[in-house]
Amino acid sequence: MVLSRAALATALVLFGVAPAMAQTGQAMAQTCYVCHGPGAKGAGQIVALAGLPKDHLARQMADFKADKRPGTIMNRIAKGYTDEQLALIAEYLAAQK
């Protein structure tokens, strides 16, 4: 039996697999690549995130989330994550070279 993508996604959510997969720093950091380039290594004038210190990344994202740092879209993106998720993203990006 072949499942459609929608059926597979529904099955993953019902069985609790998709939420667990989405909680990895690597999976959540995929969002960063849209603006910050492949592997978050920079894109044009957008700063590279890969390899920056974890504490620096976490602090910057927390500041965006709390509207303490101005941004065009980062404030809205950061508000979509919990503090724990932002820490996972920061840890993953810091480990990238």
Secondary structure in CASP SS format (residue, H / E / C, confidence):
PFRMAT SS
TARGET T0000
AUTHOR 0000-0000-0000
METHOD secondary structure of the structure
MODEL  1
M C 1.00
V C 1.00
L C 1.00
S C 1.00
R H 1.00
A H 1.00
A H 1.00
L H 1.00
A H 1.00
T H 1.00
A H 1.00
L H 1.00
V H 1.00
L H 1.00
F C 1.00
G C 1.00
V H 1.00
A H 1.00
P H 1.00
A H 1.00
M H 1.00
A H 1.00
Q C 1.00
T C 1.00
G H 1.00
Q H 1.00
A H 1.00
M H 1.00
A H 1.00
Q H 1.00
T H 1.00
C H 1.00
Y H 1.00
V H 1.00
C H 1.00
H H 1.00
G C 1.00
P H 1.00
G H 1.00
A H 1.00
K C 1.00
G C 1.00
A E 1.00
G C 1.00
Q C 1.00
I E 1.00
V C 1.00
A C 1.00
L C 1.00
A C 1.00
G C 1.00
L C 1.00
P C 1.00
K H 1.00
D H 1.00
H H 1.00
L H 1.00
A H 1.00
R H 1.00
Q H 1.00
M H 1.00
A H 1.00
D H 1.00
F H 1.00
K H 1.00
A C 1.00
D C 1.00
K C 1.00
R C 1.00
P C 1.00
G C 1.00
T C 1.00
I C 1.00
M H 1.00
N H 1.00
R H 1.00
I H 1.00
A H 1.00
K C 1.00
G C 1.00
Y C 1.00
T C 1.00
D H 1.00
E H 1.00
Q H 1.00
L H 1.00
A H 1.00
L H 1.00
I H 1.00
A H 1.00
E H 1.00
Y H 1.00
L H 1.00
A H 1.00
A H 1.00
Q C 1.00
K C 1.00
END
